[in-house]
Amino acid sequence: MHAPTRLEAHGHVRLDPFYWLRERDNPAVRKYLRAENAHLDAVLAHTKPLKERLFEEIKGRIKQTDMSVPYRRGPSLYYTRTEDGREYPIYCRRASPEAPEQVLLDVNELARGHDYFAINAREPSPRHDILAFAADTRGDRVHTIRFKDLTTGAMLGDEITGASGYLAWANDNRTLFYTAVHPTTLRSYRAYRHTLGADPAADVLVYQEVDEGFSVGVSKTKTEAYLLIASHQTVTSEYRYLSADQPTGEPRLFLQRRQGHEYDLEHCGPYFYVRTNDDATNFRLMRTPVTDTSRQRWEEVIPHRDDVLLEGIEVFRDHLVVEERHRGLMRLRVRPWSGGEEHYLTFDEPAYVARVAENYELDTTVLRFAYASLTTPPSVYDYDMVTGTRSLLKRDEVLGDFEPERYRTERLYAQAPDGVEVPISLVYRKDLRQPGGNPLLLYGYGAYGRRLPRLRRASDPRRLCRSRRAVRPGRQRRGTAGGRRPQPAARSLLRRDRPRAVRGRADHDAG
C-alpha cells in the first residue's frame, strides 16, 4: 500500500491515496492498472454477450462503406471515405468531381503493426503538393509529424517526434509551425519552426509558454495572411501573430493576457476581428486595424447581449457569418460587409444542432453548414448567402427500420431553483407515449460551460429504433445554453446547483 500524499493549495489540505498513479512509467503503476482492468473484466464478464449483441445491432445500422461530402480547398476537393471491413478512414482528394481519385493517406495501411493509431491533424502545404500529418500511436496525444510528397506519393525523411498536433504552414511552402508537448505533463508548451529537409533537432523555438496553467497552439488565418500562436488557459487567452510571408520574423504580441479575459482572432481585409469577453460576459465582436492592435483602436462590430452567446464567426469576402446561441439553440446569422440587410438561417424543428462546417474558400457566396436533430441524422448543406437557397448534399443513412415520422420532438424549458431557465429537448415515439406517465432516459451535461455537442448523442436514431421510452438530453445548470453567468457566481453555486437542476428537469418531465 502507498501512503496518501498530502496536498495543500489555497489554504485547503487534502490527502490523495492515488497520487502515485501519476507516475505512468512506474512498473508498479502499470501492474496495478492491469490488475484493475482484469478485475473489471471479471466482474462484468456476464454482460459480454449483451454488449456484443448491442454492438452488432448498432453497427448494423451504420453504413460501413461511406464517403463524406467533398469540400473545396484550393485547387482540389478533399474528402474522407470508409470501407466495409476496414477500421480506419481513407483521406482522398480530386481535382474535380469527375477527376480520378488521389489517395492522400490510407490510415489502414499506416496503422499496421500498431495496437492504437490515430491521425489527429492533417495540413496540405500552400501549393497543395506536400501533406503534413500528425500521428498518435499510443493514445496519449503525443504525435509524430510526417510529410508526404503528393506529387510522387513518397514519404519525406523529415520526422518530428513529441508534437502535440497543431500544424500551420508558412506561405513559402517549406516552413511548418508546430507545437511540442512537455515530456512529463504532456502540456503543449512550445511552438517551433521546421524547414523541410532540415534536422528536426535544429528546429527553431519560436515561443515557449512558461506558465504551467497555459497551453499553446498554432494556426493560420482563413485569409492565409497571418500565423497565430495562441496561449490558452481555462478563462484566459493571449495571442501572438506574424506574417505568413515572413516565417523567420519575430511574432508580435496582439494583446497582453489578463486573468479572466478570453479572446480569439480572425483576419479579413485591413482588420483583425476579435471575439472577446472584455466587458461582455457572452462575448462581443470587435475589430482593429492590422497595423495597430492596441486596445484603444478596437471598435465594436457586434455588441454584447445578455441572452445570446456569441460562439464564433466565419469570414468571407462579402459576408460575415456569426454562430450564436439563444435559449440553448444555435443560430447562424449572415451579415453582408456592405451593410445590407442581415438575416438568420431558419430551421423548422424545435430542437436541433447547426454549425458552420468546412469553409476554406474566402471568395464565395456559399456557406457550408452541418445540421442534425433528435430525429434527423447528421446532414450537410450548402447555403447561398445571396439568394437564400439551400441544397442538401448528404444525410447520413440509418440502416434498418428507422422512420423519422414515427417520432415527435418537443422543446421545453424548466426553471431551476435560482430562477434560471434550463432547456429540455424531448423525443419519443408517438404511438408509445401513454397518458399518466412514461419511462424516461434522462441525459445531460453542461459542466465548465460545455454543452452536449450533438443533440443526437443521447437519442441517436439508431438507438431510437429500439427504444420504448422517451429520451431527453438535458443540460446541466452551469451550461451556457442561455448565455454565460458571471464566473464567480457560477463557480460558487456549481456543486449545490447541479443536483437540484437535474431533479428540477426530471420533475418537470414527470409533470
C-alpha positions in Angstrom: 0.0 0.0 0.0 1.1 3.6 -0.7 0.8 6.2 2.0 -1.5 9.1 1.0 0.1 12.2 -0.4 -0.6 15.4 1.4 -1.5 18.2 -1.0 -2.1 21.8 0.1 -3.4 24.6 -2.1 -5.3 27.8 -1.5 -5.4 27.1 2.2 -7.0 23.7 1.7 -5.4 20.4 2.6 -6.3 17.0 1.1 -4.9 13.5 1.2 -4.7 11.7 -2.1 -4.2 7.9 -1.7 -3.9 7.5 -5.5 -1.4 10.3 -6.2 1.3 7.8 -7.0 -0.7 6.7 -10.1 0.5 9.8 -11.9 3.9 8.0 -12.5 2.8 6.5 -15.7 6.1 4.7 -16.4 6.4 3.2 -13.0 6.2 -0.6 -13.3 4.1 -0.7 -10.1 1.6 1.6 -11.6 1.2 -0.4 -14.8 0.9 -3.6 -12.7 -1.9 -2.0 -10.6 -3.8 -0.8 -13.7 -3.6 -4.2 -15.3 -5.0 -5.8 -12.1 -7.8 -3.2 -12.0 -8.7 -4.0 -15.7 -8.6 -7.7 -15.0 -11.0 -7.2 -12.0 -13.3 -5.1 -14.1 -13.4 -7.7 -16.9 -14.2 -10.4 -14.3 -17.0 -8.5 -12.6 -18.6 -7.6 -15.9 -18.0 -10.9 -17.7 -21.7 -11.8 -17.6 -22.5 -8.7 -19.7 -20.2 -9.6 -22.6 -22.9 -11.4 -24.7 -25.2 -8.4 -24.3 -22.5 -5.9 -25.1 -21.6 -7.8 -28.3 -25.2 -8.1 -29.3 -25.8 -4.3 -28.8 -22.6 -3.5 -30.7 -23.6 -5.6 -33.7 -27.1 -4.2 -33.6 -25.9 -0.6 -33.6 -23.1 -1.4 -36.1 -25.7 -2.9 -38.4 -27.5 0.4 -38.7 -24.3 2.2 -39.7 -23.3 2.4 -43.4 -19.8 0.8 -43.4 -18.8 1.9 -46.9 -19.4 5.6 -47.0 -17.9 8.9 -48.1 -18.0 12.5 -46.6 -19.2 15.4 -48.7 -16.1 16.8 -50.6 -15.1 20.3 -49.7 -13.2 22.8 -51.8 -9.7 23.7 -50.5 -7.6 25.4 -53.1 -7.4 23.5 -56.4 -8.9 20.3 -55.1 -11.9 18.7 -53.5 -10.9 16.9 -50.2 -13.0 14.1 -48.6 -12.8 11.1 -46.4 -14.2 7.7 -47.1 -14.5 4.4 -45.2 -14.7 0.8 -46.5 -16.6 -2.2 -45.0 -14.3 -4.4 -43.0 -11.6 -1.8 -42.6 -11.4 0.1 -39.3 -9.7 3.3 -40.3 -10.5 6.2 -42.7 -9.0 6.9 -46.1 -8.2 10.5 -46.9 -8.6 11.5 -50.5 -8.9 14.4 -53.0 -9.9 15.0 -56.6 -9.3 18.0 -58.9 -13.0 18.0 -59.8 -16.0 15.7 -59.2 -15.2 13.8 -62.5 -11.4 13.6 -62.0 -9.7 10.4 -60.8 -9.2 10.0 -57.0 -5.9 10.5 -55.3 -5.5 8.7 -52.0 -3.6 11.0 -49.7 -3.4 8.7 -46.7 -4.8 5.2 -46.2 -4.8 5.0 -42.4 -5.5 1.3 -42.5 -2.0 0.8 -44.1 -0.3 3.3 -41.7 -1.9 1.6 -38.7 -0.4 -1.9 -39.5 1.6 -3.2 -36.5 0.1 -0.7 -34.0 -2.3 -1.5 -31.3 -3.5 2.1 -31.4 -3.3 4.6 -34.3 -4.9 7.9 -34.9 -4.2 10.8 -37.2 -5.4 13.9 -35.4 -4.1 16.7 -37.7 -3.6 17.0 -41.5 -2.5 20.1 -43.3 -1.7 20.4 -47.1 1.0 22.9 -47.9 0.0 26.2 -49.6 0.8 24.8 -53.1 -1.0 21.5 -52.1 1.9 19.4 -53.1 3.0 18.3 -49.6 0.9 16.9 -46.8 1.9 17.3 -43.1 0.1 15.0 -40.7 0.4 14.1 -37.0 0.0 10.5 -35.9 -0.6 9.2 -32.4 0.4 5.6 -31.8 -0.2 5.3 -28.0 -3.4 7.3 -27.3 -1.7 9.9 -25.2 -1.9 12.7 -27.8 1.9 12.7 -28.3 2.3 12.8 -32.0 4.9 12.2 -34.7 4.7 14.6 -37.6 5.5 13.2 -41.0 5.4 14.6 -44.5 4.2 13.1 -47.8 5.1 14.4 -51.3 1.7 14.4 -53.0 3.3 14.5 -56.4 5.4 11.4 -56.1 3.5 9.7 -53.3 6.7 9.2 -51.3 7.1 10.0 -47.6 9.8 12.6 -46.9 12.6 11.8 -44.5 11.5 14.6 -42.0 10.0 13.1 -38.8 9.2 15.3 -35.8 8.5 13.5 -32.5 6.9 14.7 -29.3 4.4 17.0 -31.0 1.0 18.0 -29.7 -0.8 18.0 -33.1 -1.1 21.7 -34.0 0.2 22.4 -37.6 0.4 25.6 -39.6 2.3 26.2 -42.9 4.0 29.4 -43.8 3.4 30.7 -47.3 6.9 29.7 -48.6 5.6 26.1 -48.9 8.8 25.0 -46.9 8.2 26.1 -43.3 5.9 24.4 -40.9 5.0 25.7 -37.5 4.1 23.1 -34.8 3.8 22.7 -31.1 5.6 20.3 -28.8 4.4 18.6 -25.6 6.2 18.7 -22.2 7.8 15.3 -21.6 6.3 14.9 -18.1 3.0 16.8 -18.1 2.2 16.4 -21.8 1.2 20.0 -21.9 1.5 21.7 -25.2 4.1 24.3 -24.2 6.4 25.2 -27.1 6.0 26.4 -30.7 8.7 25.5 -33.2 9.5 26.3 -36.8 10.7 23.5 -39.0 12.1 23.8 -42.5 11.7 20.8 -44.9 14.9 18.9 -45.3 16.4 20.2 -42.1 17.2 18.2 -39.0 14.2 18.5 -36.6 16.7 18.6 -33.7 17.7 22.0 -35.1 14.2 23.4 -35.3 13.9 27.0 -34.1 12.0 27.6 -30.9 9.6 30.4 -31.7 7.7 30.7 -28.4 7.7 28.9 -25.0 4.8 29.2 -22.5 6.3 29.3 -19.1 3.1 29.4 -17.1 2.1 25.8 -16.4 -1.6 26.8 -16.4 -1.5 27.6 -20.1 -1.2 25.5 -23.3 0.0 26.6 -26.7 -1.4 26.1 -30.2 -0.6 27.4 -33.7 -3.0 28.1 -36.6 -3.4 30.2 -39.7 -6.0 32.8 -40.5 -8.5 31.9 -43.2 -7.0 34.6 -45.4 -3.7 32.8 -45.1 -2.0 36.1 -44.4 -1.1 35.5 -40.7 0.2 32.8 -38.5 -1.2 32.7 -35.0 0.3 31.4 -31.7 -2.3 31.1 -29.0 -1.8 30.6 -25.3 -5.0 29.4 -23.6 -6.0 28.7 -20.0 -9.5 27.9 -18.8 -10.6 31.6 -18.6 -7.7 33.5 -20.1 -6.1 33.7 -23.5 -3.3 35.5 -25.3 -2.3 35.7 -29.0 0.9 36.4 -31.0 0.9 36.8 -34.7 3.3 37.1 -37.6 3.1 37.4 -41.4 2.8 34.1 -43.1 5.0 35.5 -45.8 7.8 36.1 -43.3 8.1 32.9 -41.3 11.5 33.9 -39.8 10.1 37.1 -38.4 9.5 37.8 -34.7 5.9 37.1 -33.5 4.2 40.2 -32.2 2.0 40.2 -29.1 -1.6 41.0 -30.0 -2.8 41.9 -26.6 -1.2 41.0 -23.2 -3.1 38.4 -21.2 -5.3 39.5 -18.3 -6.8 37.0 -15.9 -10.4 36.3 -16.9 -10.1 37.9 -20.4 -10.8 35.4 -23.2 -10.4 36.4 -26.8 -9.7 34.8 -30.2 -8.8 36.2 -33.6 -9.6 36.1 -37.3 -8.5 38.3 -40.1 -10.3 39.8 -43.1 -9.2 42.8 -45.2 -7.5 45.6 -43.2 -8.7 44.3 -39.8 -8.3 41.7 -37.2 -11.7 40.6 -35.8 -11.7 39.9 -32.1 -14.3 37.8 -30.3 -13.8 39.0 -26.7 -15.5 38.8 -23.3 -14.0 42.1 -22.2 -17.0 43.8 -20.6 -19.1 41.2 -22.3 -19.9 38.0 -20.4 -21.5 36.5 -23.5 -18.8 37.9 -25.8 -19.0 40.6 -28.4 -17.2 41.1 -31.7 -14.6 43.9 -32.1 -12.2 44.8 -34.9 -8.9 46.6 -35.0 -6.5 47.6 -37.8 -3.8 45.1 -38.5 -1.3 48.0 -38.2 -2.3 48.8 -34.6 -3.8 46.2 -32.3 -3.7 48.3 -29.2 -6.9 48.2 -27.1 -7.6 51.9 -27.8 -8.1 51.1 -31.5 -10.7 48.4 -31.1 -14.2 49.3 -32.3 -17.4 47.3 -31.8 -18.9 45.3 -34.7 -21.5 43.2 -32.7 -22.4 44.3 -29.2 -22.8 42.1 -26.1 -26.3 40.7 -25.5 -27.4 39.3 -22.2 -29.4 36.4 -23.7 -27.2 35.5 -26.7 -23.8 33.8 -26.5 -21.5 34.7 -29.4 -19.9 31.3 -30.2 -17.8 32.2 -33.3 -17.5 33.7 -36.7 -16.7 32.7 -40.3 -15.4 35.3 -42.7 -16.0 35.5 -46.5 -15.1 38.2 -49.0 -18.6 39.7 -49.0 -20.2 38.3 -45.8 -19.7 37.6 -42.2 -21.4 34.5 -40.7 -22.0 34.5 -36.9 -22.6 31.5 -34.8 -24.6 32.4 -31.8 -26.6 30.5 -29.1 -30.0 31.7 -27.9 -32.1 29.7 -25.4 -29.8 26.8 -25.9 -30.2 26.6 -29.7 -27.5 27.6 -32.2 -28.3 30.3 -34.8 -26.5 31.1 -38.0 -26.6 34.8 -38.8 -25.5 36.2 -42.2 -24.3 39.8 -42.4 -23.1 41.4 -45.7 -19.9 43.5 -45.2 -21.6 46.1 -47.4 -24.0 47.0 -44.6 -27.0 45.4 -46.4 -29.8 43.6 -44.6 -28.7 40.7 -42.4 -30.7 37.5 -41.9 -30.8 34.3 -40.0 -31.0 30.8 -41.5 -34.3 29.2 -40.5 -34.8 25.7 -39.1 -38.1 24.0 -38.8 -37.6 21.6 -35.9 -38.0 22.7 -32.3 -34.6 21.1 -31.2 -31.5 20.8 -33.4 -27.8 21.4 -33.8 -26.5 23.6 -36.6 -22.9 24.6 -37.1 -20.6 26.0 -39.7 -18.8 23.2 -41.5 -15.7 23.2 -43.9 -15.4 26.7 -45.4 -11.9 27.2 -46.6 -12.7 29.4 -49.5 -12.8 33.1 -48.9 -14.2 34.2 -52.3 -17.6 32.5 -52.4 -21.2 33.3 -51.5 -21.9 29.7 -50.4 -21.8 28.7 -46.8 -21.3 25.0 -45.9 -23.1 24.0 -42.7 -24.0 20.9 -40.9 -27.3 20.1 -39.2 -28.8 17.3 -37.0 -31.7 16.9 -34.7 -33.2 14.3 -32.4 -34.8 12.6 -35.4 -32.8 13.9 -38.3 -29.5 12.2 -38.9 -26.4 14.4 -39.4 -26.8 16.4 -42.7 -24.6 18.7 -44.8 -26.0 21.7 -46.7 -24.7 24.4 -49.0 -26.5 27.7 -48.4 -26.3 30.6 -50.9 -26.0 33.7 -48.8 -27.2 36.0 -51.6 -30.3 34.1 -52.9 -31.1 32.4 -49.5 -31.4 28.9 -51.2 -30.0 25.8 -49.6 -29.1 22.4 -51.1 -29.0 19.2 -49.1 -25.7 17.5 -50.1 -25.9 14.5 -47.8 -27.8 13.0 -44.9 -26.3 10.1 -43.0 -28.2 6.9 -43.8 -29.6 4.9 -40.9 -30.0 1.3 -42.0 -32.9 -0.8 -40.8 -36.5 0.3 -40.0 -35.9 3.9 -38.8 -38.8 6.2 -39.8 -38.5 9.8 -38.6 -42.2 10.4 -38.9 -42.9 7.9 -36.1 -41.2 10.2 -33.6 -42.0 13.6 -32.1 -39.7 16.2 -30.8 -40.6 18.9 -28.2 -38.6 21.8 -26.8 -39.4 22.6 -23.2 -38.0 24.9 -20.6 -37.8 24.2 -16.8 -37.0 26.7 -14.1 -34.0 25.9 -11.9 -34.3 26.7 -8.1 -32.5 30.0 -8.7 -34.9 31.0 -11.4 -32.6 30.3 -14.4 -34.3 28.8 -17.5 -33.0 25.3 -18.3 -33.7 23.9 -21.8 -35.1 20.5 -22.3 -35.2 18.5 -25.6 -37.6 15.6 -25.6 -38.1 12.9 -28.2 -40.4 10.0 -28.1 -42.3 7.6 -30.4 -45.8 8.9 -30.9 -47.6 5.5 -30.6 -45.8 4.6 -27.3 -46.5 7.7 -25.2 -49.1 6.9 -22.6 -51.2 9.4 -20.6 -50.3 9.5 -16.9 -46.6 8.8 -17.1 -43.8 7.2 -19.2 -40.4 5.7 -18.7 -37.7 8.3 -19.3 -34.0 8.2 -20.1 -32.5 11.4 -18.6 -29.2 12.6 -20.1 -27.4 15.8 -19.6 -24.1 17.6 -19.4 -23.0 21.2 -19.0 -20.1 21.4 -16.6 -17.4 24.0 -17.2 -19.7 25.9 -19.6 -19.7 23.0 -22.1 -22.9 21.7 -23.7 -23.9 18.5 -25.4 -22.1 18.8 -28.7 -24.7 16.8 -30.5 -28.3 16.6 -29.5 -28.5 13.1 -31.0 -25.8 11.8 -28.7 -28.3 10.5 -26.2 -31.1 9.9 -28.8 -29.2 8.7 -31.9 -31.7 7.5 -34.5 -30.0 4.1 -34.3 -31.0 3.9 -30.6 -34.5 5.3 -31.2 -35.2 2.3 -33.3 -35.1 0.0 -30.3 -36.2 2.4 -27.6 -39.6 2.1 -25.9 -39.1 5.1 -23.7 -38.7 8.9 -24.0 -35.2 10.1 -24.4 -34.4 13.6 -23.1 -31.0 15.1 -23.4 -30.8 18.0 -21.0 -28.2 20.5 -19.9 -26.6 20.9 -16.6 -27.2 24.1 -14.6 -23.8 25.5 -15.4 -24.0 25.1 -19.1 -24.0 28.1 -21.4 -27.3 27.3 -23.1 -28.9 30.6 -22.0 -25.7 32.6 -22.1 -22.9 32.7 -19.6 -23.2 33.5 -15.9 -20.5 35.6 -14.3 -17.7 33.2 -13.4 -17.6 33.7 -9.6 -21.3 33.1 -9.3 -21.1 30.0 -11.5 -18.2 28.5 -9.6 -19.6 29.1 -6.1 -23.0 27.7 -7.0 -21.9 24.8 -9.2 -21.9 22.0 -6.8 -25.1 22.7 -5.0 -27.0 23.8 -8.2 -26.1 20.7 -10.2 -28.2 18.0 -8.4 -31.1 20.4 -7.9 -31.1 21.3 -11.5 -31.1 17.6 -12.5 -34.0 16.9 -10.1 -35.8 20.0 -11.4 -35.6 18.8 -15.0 -36.8 15.3 -14.0 -39.7 16.8 -12.0 -40.6 19.0 -15.0 -40.6 15.9 -17.3 -42.6 13.9 -14.9 -45.1 16.7 -14.7 
